[in-house]
Amino acid sequence: MPTASATPGKALIDPSNHALILIDFQSQMSFATKSIDAVTLRNNAALISNAAAGFKVPTILTTVAEKSFSGPMFAEITEAFPGQKLLDRTSMNTWEDAAVIDEVNRLGKGRIVLAGLWTSVCIVGPALSALHQGFEVYVIADACGDVSDEAHERAMQRMIHAGVRPMTSLQYLLELQRDWARTDTYELTTGIAKKFGGAYGLGIIYAKTMFGAAEGH
């Protein structure tokens, strides 16, 4: 029989054990995205971007044909990473771009977390390619979108069957924090949740305003 200990499982993410790659959050890609509404998509992109920036997660921002066709990356993302260079590609599969791969190797993380548009193209390509090369891959499912519900769901199923681990935007934030006793990032986490965490964020605002409540106290 195994012995339990008060330690996290190795499959959980933390700020130091992965790199985040945000792919093709651009106007042209979002126009045809129907599996998630634009407001929710932008909110979730902002949530994970602010979480990654706040927790200092190494993050790669990449676009495709930014100047000639697809347009700029969402401001909600670039504002979270002021001054960071965007790696623009011609390839639909991010993992086939040499500049992106150079950055992946420079960061040196064996666990990759992905989010972007469209799920069936921009996420499936790097997810399956990274898995094939021995990386662990997570996909933030509600920060991805596709041309239809069917396209998004089949892409998620295909990746999960191959070994990708799905998660959600709010889960990403809370897994980075994981313990309310971590006071150095407590205000960061609750601040992001209040701004981008939907009904959960409203609950935090209510509890703190009405009762001065605080998790972990």
C-alpha positions as CSV (number, residue, x, y, z in Angstrom):
1,M,0.0,0.0,0.0
2,P,1.4,3.4,-0.9
3,T,2.2,6.0,1.8
4,A,0.5,9.4,1.5
5,S,2.4,12.6,2.0
6,A,1.4,16.2,1.9
7,T,3.2,17.0,-1.4
8,P,1.8,17.8,-4.8
9,G,1.7,15.3,-7.7
10,K,4.3,15.7,-10.4
11,A,1.5,16.1,-13.0
12,L,0.5,19.4,-11.5
13,I,1.9,22.6,-13.1
14,D,3.8,25.2,-11.1
15,P,5.4,28.5,-12.3
16,S,8.8,26.8,-12.8
17,N,8.0,23.5,-14.5
18,H,6.6,24.5,-17.8
19,A,6.6,27.0,-20.7
20,L,3.5,28.6,-22.0
21,I,3.0,29.1,-25.8
22,L,0.3,31.5,-26.9
23,I,-0.5,30.9,-30.6
24,D,-2.3,33.1,-33.2
25,F,-4.6,35.1,-31.0
26,Q,-5.2,37.4,-34.0
27,S,-8.2,39.3,-35.5
28,Q,-8.4,37.2,-38.7
29,M,-8.4,34.0,-36.8
30,S,-11.0,35.2,-34.4
31,F,-13.5,36.3,-37.0
32,A,-14.3,32.7,-38.0
33,T,-14.1,31.3,-34.4
34,K,-17.5,30.0,-33.5
35,S,-16.9,27.4,-30.7
36,I,-16.5,30.2,-28.1
37,D,-17.8,33.8,-28.2
38,A,-15.3,36.6,-28.7
39,V,-15.8,38.2,-25.2
40,T,-15.2,34.9,-23.4
41,L,-12.2,34.1,-25.6
42,R,-10.6,37.5,-25.0
43,N,-11.3,37.3,-21.3
44,N,-9.7,33.8,-21.0
45,A,-6.7,34.9,-23.0
46,A,-6.3,37.8,-20.7
47,L,-6.6,35.6,-17.6
48,I,-3.9,33.1,-18.6
49,S,-1.6,35.9,-19.9
50,N,-1.8,37.9,-16.7
51,A,-1.4,34.7,-14.6
52,A,1.7,33.7,-16.6
53,A,3.2,37.1,-16.5
54,G,2.5,37.5,-12.8
55,F,4.0,34.2,-11.8
56,K,6.9,34.7,-14.2
57,V,6.2,31.7,-16.3
58,P,8.4,31.6,-19.4
59,T,6.1,32.4,-22.3
60,I,6.4,32.4,-26.1
61,L,4.1,34.7,-28.1
62,T,3.7,33.7,-31.7
63,T,1.7,34.9,-34.7
64,V,1.2,33.9,-38.3
65,A,1.4,36.4,-41.1
66,E,0.8,39.3,-38.7
67,K,1.6,42.2,-41.1
68,S,0.3,40.7,-44.4
69,F,-3.0,38.9,-43.4
70,S,-3.9,37.9,-39.9
71,G,-3.5,41.1,-37.9
72,P,-2.1,41.9,-34.5
73,M,-2.2,39.7,-31.5
74,F,-4.9,40.5,-28.9
75,A,-3.9,43.5,-26.8
76,E,-5.0,41.6,-23.7
77,I,-2.0,39.4,-24.3
78,T,0.6,41.8,-25.4
79,E,-0.2,44.2,-22.6
80,A,0.6,41.5,-20.1
81,F,4.0,41.1,-21.7
82,P,5.1,44.6,-22.5
83,G,8.1,44.8,-24.8
84,Q,8.2,41.1,-25.5
85,K,9.0,40.1,-29.1
86,L,6.3,38.3,-31.0
87,L,7.7,35.5,-33.2
88,D,5.9,35.7,-36.6
89,R,5.7,32.6,-38.7
90,T,4.7,31.4,-42.1
91,S,4.0,27.8,-41.0
92,M,0.6,26.8,-39.7
93,N,2.3,24.4,-37.3
94,T,4.2,26.4,-34.8
95,W,6.5,23.5,-34.0
96,E,7.9,23.7,-37.6
97,D,9.1,27.2,-37.1
98,A,12.9,27.4,-36.4
99,A,12.7,30.6,-34.3
100,V,10.0,29.2,-32.0
101,I,11.9,26.0,-31.6
102,D,15.1,27.9,-30.8
103,E,13.2,29.6,-28.0
104,V,11.7,26.4,-26.7
105,N,15.2,24.9,-26.5
106,R,16.5,28.1,-24.8
107,L,13.8,28.0,-22.2
108,G,14.6,24.3,-21.5
109,K,11.2,23.1,-20.2
110,G,10.1,19.6,-20.9
111,R,6.5,20.5,-20.2
112,I,4.6,22.7,-22.7
113,V,1.2,24.4,-22.1
114,L,-0.6,25.6,-25.3
115,A,-3.5,28.0,-26.1
116,G,-4.5,29.7,-29.3
117,L,-6.6,29.7,-32.5
118,W,-7.7,27.5,-34.2
119,T,-7.7,24.3,-32.0
120,S,-7.7,22.0,-35.0
121,V,-4.7,23.6,-36.8
122,C,-2.7,25.9,-34.6
123,I,-2.9,23.8,-31.5
124,V,-3.1,20.2,-32.8
125,G,0.1,20.7,-34.9
126,P,2.5,21.7,-32.1
127,A,0.8,19.5,-29.5
128,L,1.2,16.3,-31.5
129,S,4.7,17.4,-32.7
130,A,5.9,18.2,-29.1
131,L,4.4,14.9,-27.8
132,H,6.3,13.0,-30.6
133,Q,9.6,14.6,-29.5
134,G,9.1,13.6,-25.8
135,F,7.5,16.7,-24.3
136,E,4.6,16.7,-21.9
137,V,1.8,18.8,-23.4
138,Y,-1.1,20.5,-21.7
139,V,-3.8,22.5,-23.6
140,I,-6.0,25.2,-22.0
141,A,-9.2,24.2,-23.7
142,D,-11.3,27.2,-23.0
143,A,-8.6,29.6,-24.2
144,C,-8.7,27.9,-27.6
145,G,-11.4,28.1,-30.3
146,D,-12.3,26.8,-33.7
147,V,-14.6,27.4,-36.7
148,S,-17.3,25.1,-35.1
149,D,-18.0,23.2,-31.9
150,E,-17.4,20.0,-33.8
151,A,-14.0,21.2,-35.0
152,H,-12.9,22.2,-31.5
153,E,-14.2,19.0,-29.8
154,R,-12.7,16.6,-32.4
155,A,-9.4,18.4,-32.1
156,M,-9.4,18.2,-28.3
157,Q,-10.4,14.5,-28.5
158,R,-7.6,13.8,-31.0
159,M,-5.0,15.4,-28.8
160,I,-6.3,13.8,-25.6
161,H,-6.2,10.3,-27.2
162,A,-2.5,11.1,-28.1
163,G,-1.6,12.0,-24.6
164,V,-2.4,15.7,-24.2
165,R,-3.7,16.9,-20.8
166,P,-6.6,19.3,-21.0
167,M,-7.2,22.1,-18.5
168,T,-9.1,25.4,-18.3
169,S,-8.1,29.0,-17.8
170,L,-9.2,29.4,-14.2
171,Q,-7.7,26.1,-13.4
172,Y,-4.4,27.3,-14.8
173,L,-4.4,30.4,-12.5
174,L,-5.4,28.5,-9.4
175,E,-2.9,25.7,-10.0
176,L,-0.1,28.2,-10.2
177,Q,-1.2,29.5,-6.8
178,R,-2.3,26.2,-5.3
179,D,-2.0,27.3,-1.7
180,W,-3.6,30.4,-0.2
181,A,-0.9,30.6,2.4
182,R,1.5,31.7,-0.4
183,T,1.1,35.3,0.6
184,D,3.6,36.7,-2.0
185,T,1.2,35.8,-4.8
186,Y,-2.1,35.9,-2.9
187,E,-3.0,39.5,-4.1
188,L,-1.9,38.7,-7.6
189,T,-4.1,35.6,-7.8
190,T,-7.2,37.2,-6.3
191,G,-6.7,40.3,-8.3
192,I,-6.6,38.4,-11.6
193,A,-9.6,36.3,-10.5
194,K,-11.6,39.5,-9.6
195,K,-10.9,41.0,-13.0
196,F,-11.2,38.0,-15.3
197,G,-12.6,35.2,-13.2
198,G,-16.3,35.7,-14.0
199,A,-18.8,34.7,-11.3
200,Y,-15.9,33.3,-9.1
201,G,-14.3,36.8,-9.3
202,L,-17.6,38.4,-8.3
203,G,-17.8,36.1,-5.3
204,I,-14.3,37.2,-4.2
205,I,-15.3,40.9,-4.6
206,Y,-18.4,40.4,-2.5
207,A,-16.7,38.4,0.2
208,K,-13.9,40.9,0.6
209,T,-16.1,43.9,0.4
210,M,-18.9,42.7,2.7
211,F,-16.9,40.6,5.2
212,G,-13.2,41.4,4.7
213,A,-12.9,37.7,4.0
214,A,-9.6,36.1,2.9
215,E,-8.8,32.6,1.8
216,G,-6.4,30.8,4.1
217,H,-7.1,32.9,7.1
